[in-house]
Amino acid sequence: MLAHEMAFASSYITAFAVEATEFPDLARRYRVSAVPKTIVNDDIEVLGALPEPAFVDQALGAPPETPHPDE
């Protein structure tokens, strides 16, 4: 889990893992429909397992890359 690795590397970052089936109220609150789902500051959502550079970009607020139509 990259969020936990980031939290381990920096005292400015805190990460929590929650089992969605054990905490259905939280799962509903954050509209968890697939896992992993990472929420940053109740504002940014990162869905799925991503390569580290893409995860960091999205966690920092960069929009996800969309593939070019010719690819």
PALUM-493299 format. One record per residue (C-alpha): x, z, y; residue in one letter; residue number from 1. Coordinates in nm, 3 decimals, padded with zeros to 5 digits, m for minus. Example, Ala and Ser with C-alpha at 12.3 -4.5 7.8 and 13.67 -1.06 7.14 Angstrom:
<recs>
REC/01.230/00.780/m00.450/A/1
REC/01.367/00.714/m00.106/S/2
</recs>
This chain:
<recs>
REC/00.000/00.000/00.000/M/1
REC/00.171/m00.124/00.310/L/2
REC/m00.017/00.116/00.539/A/3
REC/00.132/00.410/00.351/H/4
REC/00.480/00.257/00.365/E/5
REC/00.440/00.213/00.740/M/6
REC/00.324/00.575/00.776/A/7
REC/00.622/00.695/00.574/F/8
REC/00.859/00.499/00.800/A/9
REC/00.710/00.612/01.133/S/10
REC/00.578/00.944/01.258/S/11
REC/00.347/00.746/01.490/Y/12
REC/00.143/00.614/01.196/I/13
REC/m00.094/00.806/00.970/T/14
REC/m00.250/00.655/00.659/A/15
REC/m00.521/00.779/00.424/F/16
REC/m00.645/00.626/00.101/A/17
REC/m01.011/00.679/00.013/V/18
REC/m01.182/00.594/m00.314/E/19
REC/m01.492/00.407/m00.194/A/20
REC/m01.702/00.499/m00.497/T/21
REC/m01.632/00.870/m00.444/E/22
REC/m01.713/00.858/m00.072/F/23
REC/m02.014/00.625/m00.038/P/24
REC/m02.092/00.745/00.316/D/25
REC/m01.748/00.633/00.437/L/26
REC/m01.781/00.307/00.243/A/27
REC/m02.111/00.236/00.421/R/28
REC/m01.975/00.344/00.761/R/29
REC/m01.684/00.099/00.736/Y/30
REC/m01.885/m00.167/00.550/R/31
REC/m01.650/m00.179/00.251/V/32
REC/m01.745/m00.480/00.041/S/33
REC/m01.405/m00.548/m00.116/A/34
REC/m01.084/m00.358/m00.164/V/35
REC/m00.826/m00.309/m00.038/P/36
REC/m00.971/m00.279/00.310/K/37
REC/m00.758/m00.131/00.586/T/38
REC/m00.915/00.000/00.908/I/39
REC/m00.688/00.048/01.210/V/40
REC/m00.814/00.281/01.487/N/41
REC/m01.180/00.217/01.389/D/42
REC/m01.136/m00.126/01.546/D/43
REC/m00.924/m00.365/01.339/I/44
REC/m01.009/m00.457/00.981/E/45
REC/m00.759/m00.604/00.736/V/46
REC/m00.928/m00.723/00.419/L/47
REC/m00.742/m00.790/00.096/G/48
REC/m00.386/m00.762/m00.023/A/49
REC/m00.169/m00.960/00.215/L/50
REC/00.201/m01.035/00.236/P/51
REC/00.377/m00.782/00.458/E/52
REC/00.421/m01.008/00.765/P/53
REC/00.051/m01.107/00.765/A/54
REC/m00.058/m00.745/00.715/F/55
REC/00.155/m00.622/01.005/V/56
REC/00.032/m00.904/01.233/D/57
REC/m00.333/m00.828/01.157/Q/58
REC/m00.283/m00.450/01.184/A/59
REC/m00.134/m00.506/01.529/L/60
REC/m00.438/m00.710/01.631/G/61
REC/m00.323/m01.068/01.581/A/62
REC/m00.605/m01.290/01.452/P/63
REC/m00.569/m01.398/01.088/P/64
REC/m00.412/m01.738/01.039/E/65
REC/m00.648/m02.010/00.932/T/66
REC/m00.512/m02.289/00.716/P/67
REC/m00.480/m02.630/00.873/H/68
REC/m00.756/m02.866/00.746/P/69
REC/m00.494/m03.101/00.598/D/70
REC/m00.340/m02.824/00.383/E/71
</recs>
